[in-house]
Amino acid sequence: MTNHLPRITIALLLAFLAAMLMRGQAETTQLLIASSVLMFACCWASAIHLLGARAALRFVVIGVAAGWIAEQLGSSYGWFFGSYTYTDVLGPRLGDVPAVIPLMWFALCYVAYIISNLMVWQAPSDGAAPLMQAIAMSLLAAMVVTAYDLGADPYMVYKLKAWIMTETDGWWFGETVQGFAGWAFVSFVIVLAFRLSLRGRAPLAARPVARRHALVPLAIYGGSMLFQMVEGYPVETRTIALFAMGIPLLAALCGFVRWQAPASQVSA
């Protein structure tokens, strides 16, 4: 049953979009929701193949739950990211938080987990790592997530107007440093919580292991980088994206090339 959950997610997406069309939601909102849920489903499917169904489901639950709690506390009380309010651009909400936002927290943290492992260990996962290694690798993954946010946050605020920041005089194109510190902290907590859930029970990958599934998070991160390079706003973020996201992506690609799954488990 767990193996089919990403497909169920896509089916729910189609039903959700149909309902939104009947309600007359804006085209931008429909596109944002469709792309977010599709990214979520692709990451979940990739995680099932690389980490096993149980570990993947555990990662999803941790990412979605922690992401929603952090955003609810942020939008209601100004915790972690500073004071802000979501608009209707991202569609229906759970509490004060658009429903797609927690899904994105899982997707981004999973992508960062795979990228950071490929960078350091030349493998998608380092298993049930010792505590200090888990902390260090979670911090690296948090940096990978925050590198994405350097360009995504200004675009979402000033171009799409997906949320409104109370403070608009920060040092990063109007964004405050607290917002990026919040991104780093929340993503660190999500990845570390998942890693700690593996203590004593390393994730068991699907048999056979398909190398192409490790390319899914790399493609998502690379696609996000290219989008920011072409459409980033303000325009200065376009150059920033190339280096902030390009360096970890290139390092991860090098790690992917060197990754050698056990021959008896490899599938094309």
C-alpha positions as CSV (number, residue, x, y, z in Angstrom):
1,M,0.0,0.0,0.0
2,T,2.8,2.4,1.0
3,N,4.4,2.0,-2.5
4,H,1.3,3.3,-4.1
5,L,0.8,6.4,-1.9
6,P,2.6,8.8,-4.4
7,R,0.2,7.7,-7.1
8,I,-2.7,8.3,-4.7
9,T,-1.2,11.8,-4.2
10,I,-1.3,12.5,-7.9
11,A,-4.9,11.3,-8.1
12,L,-5.9,13.6,-5.2
13,L,-4.1,16.4,-7.0
14,L,-6.2,15.9,-10.1
15,A,-9.4,15.9,-8.0
16,F,-8.2,19.0,-6.1
17,L,-7.5,20.9,-9.3
18,A,-10.8,20.0,-10.7
19,A,-12.5,21.4,-7.6
20,M,-10.5,24.5,-7.9
21,L,-11.4,25.0,-11.5
22,M,-15.1,24.8,-10.5
23,R,-14.4,27.4,-7.9
24,G,-12.7,29.7,-10.3
25,Q,-9.2,29.8,-8.8
26,A,-6.6,31.9,-10.6
27,E,-4.4,30.2,-13.2
28,T,-1.2,31.1,-11.2
29,T,-2.6,29.4,-8.1
30,Q,-3.5,26.3,-10.0
31,L,0.0,26.1,-11.5
32,L,1.7,26.6,-8.2
33,I,-0.4,23.9,-6.5
34,A,0.0,21.5,-9.4
35,S,3.8,21.9,-9.5
36,S,4.1,21.7,-5.7
37,V,2.1,18.5,-5.3
38,L,3.9,16.9,-8.3
39,M,7.2,17.7,-6.7
40,F,6.0,16.2,-3.5
41,A,4.9,13.0,-5.2
42,C,8.1,12.7,-7.2
43,C,10.2,13.1,-4.1
44,W,8.1,10.6,-2.2
45,A,8.4,8.0,-4.9
46,S,12.2,8.6,-5.1
47,A,12.5,8.2,-1.4
48,I,10.6,4.9,-1.5
49,H,13.1,3.5,-4.0
50,L,16.2,4.9,-2.3
51,L,15.3,4.6,1.4
52,G,12.5,2.0,1.5
53,A,8.8,2.5,1.9
54,R,8.8,2.8,5.7
55,A,11.7,5.3,6.0
56,A,10.2,7.3,3.1
57,L,6.8,7.5,4.9
58,R,8.5,8.5,8.1
59,F,10.4,11.3,6.3
60,V,7.1,12.5,4.8
61,V,5.3,12.6,8.1
62,I,8.2,14.4,9.8
63,G,8.6,16.9,7.0
64,V,4.9,17.7,6.6
65,A,4.1,17.9,10.3
66,A,7.1,19.9,11.3
67,G,6.7,22.2,8.3
68,W,3.1,22.9,9.1
69,I,3.8,23.6,12.8
70,A,6.7,25.9,12.0
71,E,4.6,27.9,9.4
72,Q,1.6,28.1,11.7
73,L,3.7,29.4,14.5
74,G,5.4,31.8,12.0
75,S,2.3,33.2,10.4
76,S,0.4,33.4,13.7
77,Y,3.1,34.6,16.1
78,G,6.1,35.6,14.0
79,W,8.3,32.7,15.2
80,F,11.3,31.6,13.2
81,F,10.8,33.7,10.0
82,G,9.6,37.0,11.3
83,S,6.0,38.3,11.1
84,Y,4.2,37.6,7.8
85,T,0.7,36.8,6.4
86,Y,-0.1,34.5,3.6
87,T,-2.3,35.8,0.7
88,D,-4.6,33.6,-1.4
89,V,-2.0,33.0,-4.1
90,L,-1.0,29.6,-2.8
91,G,-4.6,28.3,-2.5
92,P,-6.6,26.7,0.3
93,R,-5.2,26.7,3.9
94,L,-4.9,24.5,6.9
95,G,-5.2,27.0,9.7
96,D,-3.2,30.0,8.5
97,V,-0.9,28.0,6.2
98,P,-1.6,27.1,2.5
99,A,-1.9,23.3,2.3
100,V,0.9,23.0,-0.3
101,I,3.5,24.6,2.0
102,P,4.1,21.6,4.3
103,L,4.4,19.4,1.3
104,M,7.1,21.6,0.0
105,W,9.0,21.4,3.3
106,F,9.2,17.6,2.9
107,A,10.2,17.9,-0.8
108,L,13.0,20.5,-0.2
109,C,14.4,18.7,2.9
110,Y,14.4,15.3,1.0
111,V,16.2,16.9,-1.9
112,A,18.7,18.5,0.4
113,Y,19.2,15.2,2.3
114,I,20.1,13.4,-1.0
115,I,22.3,16.2,-2.3
116,S,24.3,16.5,1.0
117,N,24.9,12.8,1.1
118,L,26.0,12.7,-2.5
119,M,28.4,15.6,-1.9
120,V,30.1,14.0,1.1
121,W,29.6,10.2,0.8
122,Q,29.1,9.7,-2.9
123,A,25.8,7.9,-2.1
124,P,22.2,9.0,-1.6
125,S,22.2,7.9,2.0
126,D,24.7,7.4,4.8
127,G,22.5,5.0,6.7
128,A,22.0,5.2,10.4
129,A,24.9,7.6,11.1
130,P,26.5,8.4,14.5
131,L,25.0,11.4,16.3
132,M,27.7,13.9,15.5
133,Q,27.7,12.9,11.8
134,A,23.9,13.2,11.7
135,I,24.1,16.7,13.2
136,A,26.8,17.8,10.7
137,M,25.0,16.3,7.7
138,S,21.7,17.9,8.8
139,L,23.4,21.3,9.0
140,L,24.8,20.8,5.5
141,A,21.3,19.9,4.2
142,A,19.9,23.0,5.9
143,M,22.4,25.1,4.1
144,V,21.4,23.5,0.7
145,V,17.7,24.3,1.5
146,T,18.6,27.9,2.5
147,A,20.6,28.4,-0.7
148,Y,17.4,27.7,-2.7
149,D,15.5,30.2,-0.5
150,L,18.0,33.0,-1.2
151,G,16.3,33.5,-4.6
152,A,12.9,31.9,-4.0
153,D,11.9,34.1,-1.1
154,P,12.2,37.5,-2.8
155,Y,10.5,36.1,-5.9
156,M,7.5,34.7,-3.9
157,V,7.2,37.9,-1.9
158,Y,7.7,40.7,-4.5
159,K,6.8,39.0,-7.7
160,L,4.0,36.5,-6.8
161,K,3.0,38.2,-3.6
162,A,2.3,34.8,-2.0
163,W,2.8,36.3,1.4
164,I,3.3,39.8,2.9
165,M,6.2,40.5,5.3
166,T,5.5,42.9,8.1
167,E,9.1,44.1,8.0
168,T,10.2,45.2,4.5
169,D,13.5,47.0,5.2
170,G,15.8,44.0,5.7
171,W,19.3,43.7,4.2
172,W,18.4,41.1,1.5
173,F,16.3,42.9,-1.1
174,G,14.0,43.9,1.7
175,E,14.0,40.5,3.3
176,T,15.2,40.1,6.9
177,V,18.1,37.9,8.0
178,Q,15.7,36.3,10.5
179,G,13.7,34.7,7.6
180,F,16.8,32.8,6.3
181,A,17.8,31.8,9.8
182,G,14.3,30.4,10.2
183,W,14.6,28.4,6.9
184,A,17.9,27.0,8.1
185,F,16.7,26.1,11.5
186,V,13.4,24.4,10.4
187,S,15.1,22.4,7.7
188,F,17.8,21.4,10.1
189,V,15.2,20.2,12.6
190,I,13.3,18.2,9.9
191,V,16.4,16.4,8.5
192,L,17.9,15.8,11.9
193,A,14.6,14.4,13.2
194,F,14.5,12.0,10.2
195,R,18.1,11.0,10.7
196,L,17.5,10.3,14.4
197,S,14.5,8.1,13.5
198,L,17.0,5.9,11.7
199,R,19.2,5.3,14.7
200,G,19.7,1.5,15.0
201,R,17.8,0.8,11.8
202,A,19.4,1.9,8.5
203,P,17.0,2.6,5.6
204,L,16.5,-0.4,3.4
205,A,16.5,0.6,-0.3
206,A,14.1,-1.0,-2.8
207,R,15.4,-4.0,-4.7
208,P,16.7,-3.5,-7.3
209,V,18.1,0.0,-6.8
210,A,17.5,2.2,-9.7
211,R,20.2,4.9,-10.2
212,R,17.7,7.1,-12.0
213,H,15.8,7.6,-8.8
214,A,18.7,9.5,-7.3
215,L,18.6,11.9,-10.2
216,V,15.0,13.0,-9.3
217,P,16.1,15.3,-6.4
218,L,19.0,16.6,-8.4
219,A,16.7,17.4,-11.3
220,I,14.3,19.2,-9.0
221,Y,17.1,21.3,-7.5
222,G,18.7,22.0,-10.9
223,G,15.3,22.9,-12.4
224,S,14.7,25.3,-9.5
225,M,18.1,26.8,-10.1
226,L,17.5,27.3,-13.8
227,F,14.1,28.9,-13.1
228,Q,15.7,31.4,-10.6
229,M,18.4,32.2,-13.2
230,V,15.9,33.0,-15.8
231,E,12.9,34.4,-13.9
232,G,14.5,35.5,-10.6
233,Y,13.3,38.7,-9.1
234,P,15.0,41.1,-8.3
235,V,17.3,40.4,-11.2
236,E,20.4,40.2,-9.0
237,T,19.1,36.9,-7.6
238,R,19.6,35.4,-11.0
239,T,23.4,35.5,-10.7
240,I,23.2,34.5,-7.0
241,A,21.2,31.3,-7.9
242,L,23.9,30.1,-10.2
243,F,26.6,30.0,-7.5
244,A,24.5,29.5,-4.3
245,M,22.7,26.5,-5.8
246,G,25.1,25.5,-8.6
247,I,28.0,24.7,-6.2
248,P,26.2,22.0,-4.2
249,L,24.4,20.7,-7.3
250,L,27.7,20.2,-9.2
251,A,29.3,18.6,-6.1
252,A,26.3,16.2,-5.8
253,L,26.5,15.4,-9.5
254,C,30.1,14.4,-9.1
255,G,29.1,12.3,-6.1
256,F,26.4,10.6,-8.2
257,V,28.9,9.7,-10.9
258,R,31.1,8.0,-8.3
259,W,28.1,6.3,-6.6
260,Q,28.3,2.5,-7.0
261,A,25.2,0.7,-5.8
262,P,25.8,-3.0,-5.1
263,A,25.9,-4.7,-8.5
264,S,23.2,-7.2,-7.5
265,Q,20.8,-4.4,-6.7
266,V,21.3,-2.1,-9.7
267,S,18.6,-1.5,-12.3
268,A,18.8,0.8,-15.3
